[in-house]
């Protein structure tokens, strides 16, 4: 499948998205056929990609160093 190559994922992943109705597609095969042939429009791909954009993870807060108060030195 071209979409799987474009997304760099497996064909099964794309088929799972279609079966879960998360990606809109229509079948060209006859009803009751054992091997459905799906077509996915460019609009459906754009809609799915717009809903599932990867976002960069938030940067963790920087920690300030602790103040060392009253350090006892046992060894000299």
CHARMM internal coordinates of N, CA and C (Angstrom, degrees):
IC EDIT
DIST 1 N 1 CA 1.4438
DIST 1 CA 1 C 1.5272
ANGL 1 N 1 CA 1 C 109.45
DIST 1 C 2 N 1.2768
ANGL 1 CA 1 C 2 N 115.36
DIHE 1 N 1 CA 1 C 2 N 138.72
DIST 2 N 2 CA 1.4619
ANGL 1 C 2 N 2 CA 120.21
DIHE 1 CA 1 C 2 N 2 CA -178.40
DIST 2 CA 2 C 1.5240
ANGL 2 N 2 CA 2 C 111.95
DIHE 1 C 2 N 2 CA 2 C -68.77
DIST 2 C 3 N 1.3359
ANGL 2 CA 2 C 3 N 116.50
DIHE 2 N 2 CA 2 C 3 N -36.69
DIST 3 N 3 CA 1.4578
ANGL 2 C 3 N 3 CA 119.66
DIHE 2 CA 2 C 3 N 3 CA -178.44
DIST 3 CA 3 C 1.5325
ANGL 3 N 3 CA 3 C 110.75
DIHE 2 C 3 N 3 CA 3 C -66.04
DIST 3 C 4 N 1.3107
ANGL 3 CA 3 C 4 N 116.89
DIHE 3 N 3 CA 3 C 4 N -38.96
DIST 4 N 4 CA 1.4691
ANGL 3 C 4 N 4 CA 120.67
DIHE 3 CA 3 C 4 N 4 CA 178.46
DIST 4 CA 4 C 1.5289
ANGL 4 N 4 CA 4 C 110.22
DIHE 3 C 4 N 4 CA 4 C -63.45
DIST 4 C 5 N 1.3183
ANGL 4 CA 4 C 5 N 117.17
DIHE 4 N 4 CA 4 C 5 N -39.18
DIST 5 N 5 CA 1.4620
ANGL 4 C 5 N 5 CA 120.51
DIHE 4 CA 4 C 5 N 5 CA 177.15
DIST 5 CA 5 C 1.5240
ANGL 5 N 5 CA 5 C 110.74
DIHE 4 C 5 N 5 CA 5 C -66.79
DIST 5 C 6 N 1.3300
ANGL 5 CA 5 C 6 N 116.08
DIHE 5 N 5 CA 5 C 6 N -40.61
DIST 6 N 6 CA 1.4704
ANGL 5 C 6 N 6 CA 120.70
DIHE 5 CA 5 C 6 N 6 CA -179.55
DIST 6 CA 6 C 1.5247
ANGL 6 N 6 CA 6 C 110.99
DIHE 5 C 6 N 6 CA 6 C -64.46
DIST 6 C 7 N 1.3436
ANGL 6 CA 6 C 7 N 116.51
DIHE 6 N 6 CA 6 C 7 N -42.66
DIST 7 N 7 CA 1.4637
ANGL 6 C 7 N 7 CA 121.68
DIHE 6 CA 6 C 7 N 7 CA 179.66
DIST 7 CA 7 C 1.5211
ANGL 7 N 7 CA 7 C 112.73
DIHE 6 C 7 N 7 CA 7 C -83.44
DIST 7 C 8 N 1.3155
ANGL 7 CA 7 C 8 N 117.18
DIHE 7 N 7 CA 7 C 8 N -6.92
DIST 8 N 8 CA 1.4754
ANGL 7 C 8 N 8 CA 123.48
DIHE 7 CA 7 C 8 N 8 CA -177.74
DIST 8 CA 8 C 1.5175
ANGL 8 N 8 CA 8 C 110.46
DIHE 7 C 8 N 8 CA 8 C 56.41
DIST 8 C 9 N 1.3372
ANGL 8 CA 8 C 9 N 115.74
DIHE 8 N 8 CA 8 C 9 N 52.04
DIST 9 N 9 CA 1.4558
ANGL 8 C 9 N 9 CA 121.56
DIHE 8 CA 8 C 9 N 9 CA 176.60
DIST 9 CA 9 C 1.5317
ANGL 9 N 9 CA 9 C 107.28
DIHE 8 C 9 N 9 CA 9 C -136.65
DIST 9 C 10 N 1.3133
ANGL 9 CA 9 C 10 N 116.37
DIHE 9 N 9 CA 9 C 10 N -179.23
DIST 10 N 10 CA 1.4558
ANGL 9 C 10 N 10 CA 120.10
DIHE 9 CA 9 C 10 N 10 CA -178.43
DIST 10 CA 10 C 1.5293
ANGL 10 N 10 CA 10 C 110.70
DIHE 9 C 10 N 10 CA 10 C -83.56
DIST 10 C 11 N 1.3101
ANGL 10 CA 10 C 11 N 115.15
DIHE 10 N 10 CA 10 C 11 N 159.76
DIST 11 N 11 CA 1.4615
ANGL 10 C 11 N 11 CA 121.30
DIHE 10 CA 10 C 11 N 11 CA 177.10
DIST 11 CA 11 C 1.5279
ANGL 11 N 11 CA 11 C 109.77
DIHE 10 C 11 N 11 CA 11 C -65.34
DIST 11 C 12 N 1.3274
ANGL 11 CA 11 C 12 N 116.16
DIHE 11 N 11 CA 11 C 12 N -35.16
DIST 12 N 12 CA 1.4613
ANGL 11 C 12 N 12 CA 120.48
DIHE 11 CA 11 C 12 N 12 CA 179.37
DIST 12 CA 12 C 1.5283
ANGL 12 N 12 CA 12 C 111.32
DIHE 11 C 12 N 12 CA 12 C -62.43
DIST 12 C 13 N 1.3289
ANGL 12 CA 12 C 13 N 116.94
DIHE 12 N 12 CA 12 C 13 N -35.51
DIST 13 N 13 CA 1.4611
ANGL 12 C 13 N 13 CA 120.50
DIHE 12 CA 12 C 13 N 13 CA 178.76
DIST 13 CA 13 C 1.5317
ANGL 13 N 13 CA 13 C 110.59
DIHE 12 C 13 N 13 CA 13 C -64.02
DIST 13 C 14 N 1.3033
ANGL 13 CA 13 C 14 N 116.57
DIHE 13 N 13 CA 13 C 14 N -43.46
DIST 14 N 14 CA 1.4704
ANGL 13 C 14 N 14 CA 120.46
DIHE 13 CA 13 C 14 N 14 CA 178.72
DIST 14 CA 14 C 1.5349
ANGL 14 N 14 CA 14 C 109.60
DIHE 13 C 14 N 14 CA 14 C -64.60
DIST 14 C 15 N 1.3361
ANGL 14 CA 14 C 15 N 117.34
DIHE 14 N 14 CA 14 C 15 N -42.74
DIST 15 N 15 CA 1.4631
ANGL 14 C 15 N 15 CA 120.40
DIHE 14 CA 14 C 15 N 15 CA 178.28
DIST 15 CA 15 C 1.5259
ANGL 15 N 15 CA 15 C 111.32
DIHE 14 C 15 N 15 CA 15 C -64.07
DIST 15 C 16 N 1.3311
ANGL 15 CA 15 C 16 N 117.38
DIHE 15 N 15 CA 15 C 16 N -37.66
DIST 16 N 16 CA 1.4614
ANGL 15 C 16 N 16 CA 120.53
DIHE 15 CA 15 C 16 N 16 CA 176.23
DIST 16 CA 16 C 1.5221
ANGL 16 N 16 CA 16 C 111.14
DIHE 15 C 16 N 16 CA 16 C -62.12
DIST 16 C 17 N 1.3330
ANGL 16 CA 16 C 17 N 117.17
DIHE 16 N 16 CA 16 C 17 N -41.38
DIST 17 N 17 CA 1.4668
ANGL 16 C 17 N 17 CA 120.74
DIHE 16 CA 16 C 17 N 17 CA 177.94
DIST 17 CA 17 C 1.5262
ANGL 17 N 17 CA 17 C 110.97
DIHE 16 C 17 N 17 CA 17 C -62.63
DIST 17 C 18 N 1.3247
ANGL 17 CA 17 C 18 N 116.93
DIHE 17 N 17 CA 17 C 18 N -37.10
DIST 18 N 18 CA 1.4664
ANGL 17 C 18 N 18 CA 120.95
DIHE 17 CA 17 C 18 N 18 CA 178.59
DIST 18 CA 18 C 1.5265
ANGL 18 N 18 CA 18 C 109.92
DIHE 17 C 18 N 18 CA 18 C -68.47
DIST 18 C 19 N 1.3369
ANGL 18 CA 18 C 19 N 117.30
DIHE 18 N 18 CA 18 C 19 N -44.73
DIST 19 N 19 CA 1.4628
ANGL 18 C 19 N 19 CA 120.94
DIHE 18 CA 18 C 19 N 19 CA -178.78
DIST 19 CA 19 C 1.5282
ANGL 19 N 19 CA 19 C 111.74
DIHE 18 C 19 N 19 CA 19 C -66.89
DIST 19 C 20 N 1.3329
ANGL 19 CA 19 C 20 N 116.85
DIHE 19 N 19 CA 19 C 20 N -31.75
DIST 20 N 20 CA 1.4676
ANGL 19 C 20 N 20 CA 120.68
DIHE 19 CA 19 C 20 N 20 CA 177.63
DIST 20 CA 20 C 1.5263
ANGL 20 N 20 CA 20 C 111.66
DIHE 19 C 20 N 20 CA 20 C -81.24
DIST 20 C 21 N 1.3210
ANGL 20 CA 20 C 21 N 116.36
DIHE 20 N 20 CA 20 C 21 N -0.95
DIST 21 N 21 CA 1.4714
ANGL 20 C 21 N 21 CA 123.76
DIHE 20 CA 20 C 21 N 21 CA -179.20
DIST 21 CA 21 C 1.5221
ANGL 21 N 21 CA 21 C 112.35
DIHE 20 C 21 N 21 CA 21 C 60.90
DIST 21 C 22 N 1.3130
ANGL 21 CA 21 C 22 N 116.34
DIHE 21 N 21 CA 21 C 22 N 29.81
DIST 22 N 22 CA 1.4573
ANGL 21 C 22 N 22 CA 120.72
DIHE 21 CA 21 C 22 N 22 CA 174.79
DIST 22 CA 22 C 1.5258
ANGL 22 N 22 CA 22 C 110.31
DIHE 21 C 22 N 22 CA 22 C -91.58
DIST 22 C 23 N 1.3339
ANGL 22 CA 22 C 23 N 116.38
DIHE 22 N 22 CA 22 C 23 N -19.33
DIST 23 N 23 CA 1.4611
ANGL 22 C 23 N 23 CA 122.85
DIHE 22 CA 22 C 23 N 23 CA 177.28
DIST 23 CA 23 C 1.5200
ANGL 23 N 23 CA 23 C 107.12
DIHE 22 C 23 N 23 CA 23 C -125.52
DIST 23 C 24 N 1.3320
ANGL 23 CA 23 C 24 N 116.68
DIHE 23 N 23 CA 23 C 24 N 123.23
DIST 24 N 24 CA 1.4639
ANGL 23 C 24 N 24 CA 120.90
DIHE 23 CA 23 C 24 N 24 CA -176.86
DIST 24 CA 24 C 1.5233
ANGL 24 N 24 CA 24 C 109.77
DIHE 23 C 24 N 24 CA 24 C -77.55
DIST 24 C 25 N 1.3273
ANGL 24 CA 24 C 25 N 114.80
DIHE 24 N 24 CA 24 C 25 N 132.23
DIST 25 N 25 CA 1.4548
ANGL 24 C 25 N 25 CA 121.19
DIHE 24 CA 24 C 25 N 25 CA 177.93
DIST 25 CA 25 C 1.5246
ANGL 25 N 25 CA 25 C 108.21
DIHE 24 C 25 N 25 CA 25 C -152.47
DIST 25 C 26 N 1.3213
ANGL 25 CA 25 C 26 N 116.21
DIHE 25 N 25 CA 25 C 26 N 160.97
DIST 26 N 26 CA 1.4575
ANGL 25 C 26 N 26 CA 119.59
DIHE 25 CA 25 C 26 N 26 CA 174.99
DIST 26 CA 26 C 1.5150
ANGL 26 N 26 CA 26 C 108.37
DIHE 25 C 26 N 26 CA 26 C -129.11
DIST 26 C 27 N 1.3360
ANGL 26 CA 26 C 27 N 114.98
DIHE 26 N 26 CA 26 C 27 N 151.41
DIST 27 N 27 CA 1.4524
ANGL 26 C 27 N 27 CA 121.46
DIHE 26 CA 26 C 27 N 27 CA -175.01
DIST 27 CA 27 C 1.5248
ANGL 27 N 27 CA 27 C 110.15
DIHE 26 C 27 N 27 CA 27 C -97.24
DIST 27 C 28 N 1.3191
ANGL 27 CA 27 C 28 N 115.72
DIHE 27 N 27 CA 27 C 28 N 137.99
DIST 28 N 28 CA 1.4596
ANGL 27 C 28 N 28 CA 121.21
DIHE 27 CA 27 C 28 N 28 CA 177.94
DIST 28 CA 28 C 1.5279
ANGL 28 N 28 CA 28 C 111.58
DIHE 27 C 28 N 28 CA 28 C -94.05
DIST 28 C 29 N 1.3228
ANGL 28 CA 28 C 29 N 117.73
DIHE 28 N 28 CA 28 C 29 N -10.77
DIST 29 N 29 CA 1.4656
ANGL 28 C 29 N 29 CA 120.70
DIHE 28 CA 28 C 29 N 29 CA -176.92
DIST 29 CA 29 C 1.5305
ANGL 29 N 29 CA 29 C 110.61
DIHE 28 C 29 N 29 CA 29 C -81.62
DIST 29 C 30 N 1.3215
ANGL 29 CA 29 C 30 N 114.50
DIHE 29 N 29 CA 29 C 30 N 166.30
DIST 30 N 30 CA 1.4599
ANGL 29 C 30 N 30 CA 120.43
DIHE 29 CA 29 C 30 N 30 CA 179.02
DIST 30 CA 30 C 1.5232
ANGL 30 N 30 CA 30 C 109.76
DIHE 29 C 30 N 30 CA 30 C -71.37
DIST 30 C 31 N 1.3292
ANGL 30 CA 30 C 31 N 118.41
DIHE 30 N 30 CA 30 C 31 N 150.11
DIST 31 N 31 CA 1.4714
ANGL 30 C 31 N 31 CA 120.69
DIHE 30 CA 30 C 31 N 31 CA 178.07
DIST 31 CA 31 C 1.5341
ANGL 31 N 31 CA 31 C 110.84
DIHE 30 C 31 N 31 CA 31 C -59.09
DIST 31 C 32 N 1.3176
ANGL 31 CA 31 C 32 N 115.64
DIHE 31 N 31 CA 31 C 32 N 136.14
DIST 32 N 32 CA 1.4660
ANGL 31 C 32 N 32 CA 121.05
DIHE 31 CA 31 C 32 N 32 CA -179.04
DIST 32 CA 32 C 1.5116
ANGL 32 N 32 CA 32 C 113.59
DIHE 31 C 32 N 32 CA 32 C 84.82
DIST 32 C 33 N 1.3022
ANGL 32 CA 32 C 33 N 117.41
DIHE 32 N 32 CA 32 C 33 N 2.93
DIST 33 N 33 CA 1.4589
ANGL 32 C 33 N 33 CA 120.99
DIHE 32 CA 32 C 33 N 33 CA 179.83
DIST 33 CA 33 C 1.5232
ANGL 33 N 33 CA 33 C 109.81
DIHE 32 C 33 N 33 CA 33 C -68.86
DIST 33 C 34 N 1.3338
ANGL 33 CA 33 C 34 N 115.69
DIHE 33 N 33 CA 33 C 34 N 147.70
DIST 34 N 34 CA 1.4645
ANGL 33 C 34 N 34 CA 119.39
DIHE 33 CA 33 C 34 N 34 CA -179.60
DIST 34 CA 34 C 1.5174
ANGL 34 N 34 CA 34 C 112.51
DIHE 33 C 34 N 34 CA 34 C -80.08
DIST 34 C 35 N 1.3208
ANGL 34 CA 34 C 35 N 117.45
DIHE 34 N 34 CA 34 C 35 N -20.95
DIST 35 N 35 CA 1.4601
ANGL 34 C 35 N 35 CA 121.43
DIHE 34 CA 34 C 35 N 35 CA -179.66
DIST 35 CA 35 C 1.5257
ANGL 35 N 35 CA 35 C 110.02
DIHE 34 C 35 N 35 CA 35 C -124.21
DIST 35 C 36 N 1.3192
ANGL 35 CA 35 C 36 N 116.57
DIHE 35 N 35 CA 35 C 36 N 90.72
DIST 36 N 36 CA 1.4673
ANGL 35 C 36 N 36 CA 117.77
DIHE 35 CA 35 C 36 N 36 CA 178.14
DIST 36 CA 36 C 1.5265
ANGL 36 N 36 CA 36 C 111.34
DIHE 35 C 36 N 36 CA 36 C -71.54
DIST 36 C 37 N 1.3105
ANGL 36 CA 36 C 37 N 115.31
DIHE 36 N 36 CA 36 C 37 N 145.59
DIST 37 N 37 CA 1.4642
ANGL 36 C 37 N 37 CA 121.94
DIHE 36 CA 36 C 37 N 37 CA 175.97
DIST 37 CA 37 C 1.5055
ANGL 37 N 37 CA 37 C 107.41
DIHE 36 C 37 N 37 CA 37 C -115.51
DIST 37 C 38 N 1.3165
ANGL 37 CA 37 C 38 N 115.35
DIHE 37 N 37 CA 37 C 38 N 114.27
DIST 38 N 38 CA 1.4582
ANGL 37 C 38 N 38 CA 120.21
DIHE 37 CA 37 C 38 N 38 CA -174.61
DIST 38 CA 38 C 1.5179
ANGL 38 N 38 CA 38 C 111.32
DIHE 37 C 38 N 38 CA 38 C -96.76
DIST 38 C 39 N 1.3267
ANGL 38 CA 38 C 39 N 114.26
DIHE 38 N 38 CA 38 C 39 N 146.31
DIST 39 N 39 CA 1.4620
ANGL 38 C 39 N 39 CA 122.28
DIHE 38 CA 38 C 39 N 39 CA 171.19
DIST 39 CA 39 C 1.5187
ANGL 39 N 39 CA 39 C 107.19
DIHE 38 C 39 N 39 CA 39 C -122.06
DIST 39 C 40 N 1.3215
ANGL 39 CA 39 C 40 N 115.53
DIHE 39 N 39 CA 39 C 40 N 135.43
DIST 40 N 40 CA 1.4569
ANGL 39 C 40 N 40 CA 121.68
DIHE 39 CA 39 C 40 N 40 CA -179.42
DIST 40 CA 40 C 1.5197
ANGL 40 N 40 CA 40 C 107.05
DIHE 39 C 40 N 40 CA 40 C -120.16
DIST 40 C 41 N 1.3148
ANGL 40 CA 40 C 41 N 116.56
DIHE 40 N 40 CA 40 C 41 N 126.07
DIST 41 N 41 CA 1.4677
ANGL 40 C 41 N 41 CA 119.65
DIHE 40 CA 40 C 41 N 41 CA -178.46
DIST 41 CA 41 C 1.5276
ANGL 41 N 41 CA 41 C 110.04
DIHE 40 C 41 N 41 CA 41 C -78.66
DIST 41 C 42 N 1.3167
ANGL 41 CA 41 C 42 N 114.76
DIHE 41 N 41 CA 41 C 42 N 160.00
DIST 42 N 42 CA 1.4649
ANGL 41 C 42 N 42 CA 120.28
DIHE 41 CA 41 C 42 N 42 CA 177.37
DIST 42 CA 42 C 1.5249
ANGL 42 N 42 CA 42 C 111.11
DIHE 41 C 42 N 42 CA 42 C -63.20
DIST 42 C 43 N 1.3383
ANGL 42 CA 42 C 43 N 116.02
DIHE 42 N 42 CA 42 C 43 N -34.42
DIST 43 N 43 CA 1.4607
ANGL 42 C 43 N 43 CA 120.49
DIHE 42 CA 42 C 43 N 43 CA 178.73
DIST 43 CA 43 C 1.5260
ANGL 43 N 43 CA 43 C 111.19
DIHE 42 C 43 N 43 CA 43 C -64.77
DIST 43 C 44 N 1.3469
ANGL 43 CA 43 C 44 N 116.82
DIHE 43 N 43 CA 43 C 44 N -38.96
DIST 44 N 44 CA 1.4648
ANGL 43 C 44 N 44 CA 120.68
DIHE 43 CA 43 C 44 N 44 CA 179.37
DIST 44 CA 44 C 1.5269
ANGL 44 N 44 CA 44 C 110.79
DIHE 43 C 44 N 44 CA 44 C -66.36
DIST 44 C 45 N 1.3279
ANGL 44 CA 44 C 45 N 116.32
DIHE 44 N 44 CA 44 C 45 N -38.26
DIST 45 N 45 CA 1.4685
ANGL 44 C 45 N 45 CA 120.33
DIHE 44 CA 44 C 45 N 45 CA 178.20
DIST 45 CA 45 C 1.5236
ANGL 45 N 45 CA 45 C 110.01
DIHE 44 C 45 N 45 CA 45 C -66.95
DIST 45 C 46 N 1.3269
ANGL 45 CA 45 C 46 N 116.85
DIHE 45 N 45 CA 45 C 46 N -44.17
DIST 46 N 46 CA 1.4674
ANGL 45 C 46 N 46 CA 120.56
DIHE 45 CA 45 C 46 N 46 CA 179.77
DIST 46 CA 46 C 1.5220
ANGL 46 N 46 CA 46 C 110.81
DIHE 45 C 46 N 46 CA 46 C -63.46
DIST 46 C 47 N 1.3379
ANGL 46 CA 46 C 47 N 117.04
DIHE 46 N 46 CA 46 C 47 N -39.82
DIST 47 N 47 CA 1.4658
ANGL 46 C 47 N 47 CA 120.70
DIHE 46 CA 46 C 47 N 47 CA 179.26
DIST 47 CA 47 C 1.5306
ANGL 47 N 47 CA 47 C 110.71
DIHE 46 C 47 N 47 CA 47 C -64.91
DIST 47 C 48 N 1.3364
ANGL 47 CA 47 C 48 N 116.96
DIHE 47 N 47 CA 47 C 48 N -43.98
DIST 48 N 48 CA 1.4695
ANGL 47 C 48 N 48 CA 120.31
DIHE 47 CA 47 C 48 N 48 CA 179.33
DIST 48 CA 48 C 1.5269
ANGL 48 N 48 CA 48 C 110.76
DIHE 47 C 48 N 48 CA 48 C -64.01
DIST 48 C 49 N 1.3226
ANGL 48 CA 48 C 49 N 116.93
DIHE 48 N 48 CA 48 C 49 N -44.02
DIST 49 N 49 CA 1.4638
ANGL 48 C 49 N 49 CA 120.21
DIHE 48 CA 48 C 49 N 49 CA -179.08
DIST 49 CA 49 C 1.5268
ANGL 49 N 49 CA 49 C 111.44
DIHE 48 C 49 N 49 CA 49 C -66.04
DIST 49 C 50 N 1.3329
ANGL 49 CA 49 C 50 N 117.56
DIHE 49 N 49 CA 49 C 50 N -34.15
DIST 50 N 50 CA 1.4642
ANGL 49 C 50 N 50 CA 120.27
DIHE 49 CA 49 C 50 N 50 CA 178.47
DIST 50 CA 50 C 1.5256
ANGL 50 N 50 CA 50 C 110.97
DIHE 49 C 50 N 50 CA 50 C -67.79
DIST 50 C 51 N 1.3347
ANGL 50 CA 50 C 51 N 116.67
DIHE 50 N 50 CA 50 C 51 N -35.19
DIST 51 N 51 CA 1.4630
ANGL 50 C 51 N 51 CA 120.30
DIHE 50 CA 50 C 51 N 51 CA -179.80
DIST 51 CA 51 C 1.5212
ANGL 51 N 51 CA 51 C 112.52
DIHE 50 C 51 N 51 CA 51 C -77.33
DIST 51 C 52 N 1.3144
ANGL 51 CA 51 C 52 N 117.11
DIHE 51 N 51 CA 51 C 52 N -25.19
DIST 52 N 52 CA 1.4682
ANGL 51 C 52 N 52 CA 120.88
DIHE 51 CA 51 C 52 N 52 CA -173.71
DIST 52 CA 52 C 1.5208
ANGL 52 N 52 CA 52 C 111.94
DIHE 51 C 52 N 52 CA 52 C -122.14
DIST 52 C 53 N 1.3119
ANGL 52 CA 52 C 53 N 116.21
DIHE 52 N 52 CA 52 C 53 N 49.76
DIST 53 N 53 CA 1.4577
ANGL 52 C 53 N 53 CA 119.60
DIHE 52 CA 52 C 53 N 53 CA 177.78
DIST 53 CA 53 C 1.5167
ANGL 53 N 53 CA 53 C 109.33
DIHE 52 C 53 N 53 CA 53 C -75.25
DIST 53 C 54 N 1.3069
ANGL 53 CA 53 C 54 N 115.65
DIHE 53 N 53 CA 53 C 54 N 137.43
DIST 54 N 54 CA 1.4626
ANGL 53 C 54 N 54 CA 120.23
DIHE 53 CA 53 C 54 N 54 CA 176.64
DIST 54 CA 54 C 1.5211
ANGL 54 N 54 CA 54 C 108.76
DIHE 53 C 54 N 54 CA 54 C -77.26
DIST 54 C 55 N 1.3119
ANGL 54 CA 54 C 55 N 115.49
DIHE 54 N 54 CA 54 C 55 N 133.05
DIST 55 N 55 CA 1.4496
ANGL 54 C 55 N 55 CA 119.89
DIHE 54 CA 54 C 55 N 55 CA 179.09
DIST 55 CA 55 C 1.5173
ANGL 55 N 55 CA 55 C 108.67
DIHE 54 C 55 N 55 CA 55 C -111.37
DIST 55 C 56 N 1.3029
ANGL 55 CA 55 C 56 N 115.74
DIHE 55 N 55 CA 55 C 56 N 145.46
DIST 56 N 56 CA 1.4564
ANGL 55 C 56 N 56 CA 120.53
DIHE 55 CA 55 C 56 N 56 CA 178.27
DIST 56 CA 56 C 1.5262
ANGL 56 N 56 CA 56 C 109.14
DIHE 55 C 56 N 56 CA 56 C -67.34
DIST 56 C 57 N 1.3215
ANGL 56 CA 56 C 57 N 116.75
DIHE 56 N 56 CA 56 C 57 N 139.73
DIST 57 N 57 CA 1.4598
ANGL 56 C 57 N 57 CA 118.28
DIHE 56 CA 56 C 57 N 57 CA 179.08
DIST 57 CA 57 C 1.5200
ANGL 57 N 57 CA 57 C 111.44
DIHE 56 C 57 N 57 CA 57 C -65.02
DIST 57 C 58 N 1.3138
ANGL 57 CA 57 C 58 N 115.74
DIHE 57 N 57 CA 57 C 58 N 147.73
DIST 58 N 58 CA 1.4589
ANGL 57 C 58 N 58 CA 120.87
DIHE 57 CA 57 C 58 N 58 CA -179.47
DIST 58 CA 58 C 1.5227
ANGL 58 N 58 CA 58 C 109.67
DIHE 57 C 58 N 58 CA 58 C -68.36
DIST 58 C 59 N 1.3275
ANGL 58 CA 58 C 59 N 115.63
DIHE 58 N 58 CA 58 C 59 N 143.54
DIST 59 N 59 CA 1.4588
ANGL 58 C 59 N 59 CA 119.47
DIHE 58 CA 58 C 59 N 59 CA 179.26
DIST 59 CA 59 C 1.5251
ANGL 59 N 59 CA 59 C 109.21
DIHE 58 C 59 N 59 CA 59 C -72.84
DIST 59 C 60 N 1.3127
ANGL 59 CA 59 C 60 N 116.93
DIHE 59 N 59 CA 59 C 60 N 137.96
DIST 60 N 60 CA 1.4638
ANGL 59 C 60 N 60 CA 118.07
DIHE 59 CA 59 C 60 N 60 CA 177.50
DIST 60 CA 60 C 1.5306
ANGL 60 N 60 CA 60 C 110.20
DIHE 59 C 60 N 60 CA 60 C -69.15
DIST 60 C 61 N 1.3099
ANGL 60 CA 60 C 61 N 115.55
DIHE 60 N 60 CA 60 C 61 N 151.10
DIST 61 N 61 CA 1.4595
ANGL 60 C 61 N 61 CA 120.46
DIHE 60 CA 60 C 61 N 61 CA -179.99
DIST 61 CA 61 C 1.5228
ANGL 61 N 61 CA 61 C 109.11
DIHE 60 C 61 N 61 CA 61 C -66.79
DIST 61 C 62 N 1.3195
ANGL 61 CA 61 C 62 N 115.81
DIHE 61 N 61 CA 61 C 62 N 139.58
DIST 62 N 62 CA 1.4622
ANGL 61 C 62 N 62 CA 119.19
DIHE 61 CA 61 C 62 N 62 CA 178.53
DIST 62 CA 62 C 1.5218
ANGL 62 N 62 CA 62 C 108.83
DIHE 61 C 62 N 62 CA 62 C -78.15
DIST 62 C 63 N 1.3025
ANGL 62 CA 62 C 63 N 115.00
DIHE 62 N 62 CA 62 C 63 N 142.00
DIST 63 N 63 CA 1.4540
ANGL 62 C 63 N 63 CA 119.54
DIHE 62 CA 62 C 63 N 63 CA -178.79
DIST 63 CA 63 C 1.5212
ANGL 63 N 63 CA 63 C 110.07
DIHE 62 C 63 N 63 CA 63 C -99.07
DIST 63 C 64 N 1.3062
ANGL 63 CA 63 C 64 N 114.31
DIHE 63 N 63 CA 63 C 64 N 138.41
DIST 64 N 64 CA 1.4571
ANGL 63 C 64 N 64 CA 118.90
DIHE 63 CA 63 C 64 N 64 CA 176.45
DIST 64 CA 64 C 1.5228
ANGL 64 N 64 CA 64 C 108.77
DIHE 63 C 64 N 64 CA 64 C -82.18
DIST 64 C 65 N 1.3200
ANGL 64 CA 64 C 65 N 116.82
DIHE 64 N 64 CA 64 C 65 N 145.69
DIST 65 N 65 CA 1.4630
ANGL 64 C 65 N 65 CA 118.41
DIHE 64 CA 64 C 65 N 65 CA 178.55
DIST 65 CA 65 C 1.5285
ANGL 65 N 65 CA 65 C 110.61
DIHE 64 C 65 N 65 CA 65 C -68.56
DIST 65 C 66 N 1.3196
ANGL 65 CA 65 C 66 N 114.87
DIHE 65 N 65 CA 65 C 66 N 146.73
DIST 66 N 66 CA 1.4561
ANGL 65 C 66 N 66 CA 119.80
DIHE 65 CA 65 C 66 N 66 CA 179.26
DIST 66 CA 66 C 1.5131
ANGL 66 N 66 CA 66 C 110.94
DIHE 65 C 66 N 66 CA 66 C -73.85
DIST 66 C 67 N 1.3020
ANGL 66 CA 66 C 67 N 115.19
DIHE 66 N 66 CA 66 C 67 N 148.11
DIST 67 N 67 CA 1.4563
ANGL 66 C 67 N 67 CA 119.60
DIHE 66 CA 66 C 67 N 67 CA 173.70
DIST 67 CA 67 C 1.5164
ANGL 67 N 67 CA 67 C 107.53
DIHE 66 C 67 N 67 CA 67 C -85.26
DIST 67 C 68 N 1.3024
ANGL 67 CA 67 C 68 N 115.53
DIHE 67 N 67 CA 67 C 68 N 131.78
DIST 68 N 68 CA 1.4616
ANGL 67 C 68 N 68 CA 119.02
DIHE 67 CA 67 C 68 N 68 CA 178.40
DIST 68 CA 68 C 1.5164
ANGL 68 N 68 CA 68 C 108.43
DIHE 67 C 68 N 68 CA 68 C -94.38
DIST 68 C 69 N 1.2884
ANGL 68 CA 68 C 69 N 114.28
DIHE 68 N 68 CA 68 C 69 N 108.67
DIST 69 N 69 CA 1.4580
ANGL 68 C 69 N 69 CA 119.77
DIHE 68 CA 68 C 69 N 69 CA -178.93
DIST 69 CA 69 C 1.5324
ANGL 69 N 69 CA 69 C 108.99
DIHE 68 C 69 N 69 CA 69 C -105.49
DIST 69 C 70 N 1.2860
ANGL 69 CA 69 C 70 N 114.69
DIHE 69 N 69 CA 69 C 70 N 137.41
DIST 70 N 70 CA 1.4649
ANGL 69 C 70 N 70 CA 122.19
DIHE 69 CA 69 C 70 N 70 CA 174.68
DIST 70 CA 70 C 1.5214
ANGL 70 N 70 CA 70 C 111.83
DIHE 69 C 70 N 70 CA 70 C 51.76
DIST 70 C 71 N 1.3224
ANGL 70 CA 70 C 71 N 116.31
DIHE 70 N 70 CA 70 C 71 N 60.29
DIST 71 N 71 CA 1.4537
ANGL 70 C 71 N 71 CA 120.61
DIHE 70 CA 70 C 71 N 71 CA 177.44
DIST 71 CA 71 C 1.5243
ANGL 71 N 71 CA 71 C 108.30
DIHE 70 C 71 N 71 CA 71 C -79.51
DIST 71 C 72 N 1.3059
ANGL 71 CA 71 C 72 N 115.64
DIHE 71 N 71 CA 71 C 72 N 126.43
DIST 72 N 72 CA 1.4662
ANGL 71 C 72 N 72 CA 120.75
DIHE 71 CA 71 C 72 N 72 CA 179.35
DIST 72 CA 72 C 1.5191
ANGL 72 N 72 CA 72 C 107.43
DIHE 71 C 72 N 72 CA 72 C -96.29
DIST 72 C 73 N 1.3104
ANGL 72 CA 72 C 73 N 116.74
DIHE 72 N 72 CA 72 C 73 N 124.22
DIST 73 N 73 CA 1.4498
ANGL 72 C 73 N 73 CA 121.29
DIHE 72 CA 72 C 73 N 73 CA 178.77
DIST 73 CA 73 C 1.5209
ANGL 73 N 73 CA 73 C 108.56
DIHE 72 C 73 N 73 CA 73 C -100.17
DIST 73 C 74 N 1.3079
ANGL 73 CA 73 C 74 N 115.81
DIHE 73 N 73 CA 73 C 74 N 114.16
DIST 74 N 74 CA 1.4487
ANGL 73 C 74 N 74 CA 120.61
DIHE 73 CA 73 C 74 N 74 CA -179.59
DIST 74 CA 74 C 1.5246
ANGL 74 N 74 CA 74 C 111.98
DIHE 73 C 74 N 74 CA 74 C -86.79
DIST 74 C 75 N 1.3138
ANGL 74 CA 74 C 75 N 116.82
DIHE 74 N 74 CA 74 C 75 N -28.77
DIST 75 N 75 CA 1.4507
ANGL 74 C 75 N 75 CA 121.31
DIHE 74 CA 74 C 75 N 75 CA -177.10
DIST 75 CA 75 C 1.5176
ANGL 75 N 75 CA 75 C 109.32
DIHE 74 C 75 N 75 CA 75 C -114.65
DIST 75 C 76 N 1.3200
ANGL 75 CA 75 C 76 N 116.41
DIHE 75 N 75 CA 75 C 76 N 141.07
DIST 76 N 76 CA 1.4474
ANGL 75 C 76 N 76 CA 120.70
DIHE 75 CA 75 C 76 N 76 CA 177.62
DIST 76 CA 76 C 1.4815
ANGL 76 N 76 CA 76 C 111.78
DIHE 75 C 76 N 76 CA 76 C -117.07
END
COOR INIT
IC SEED 1 N 1 CA 1 C
IC BUILD
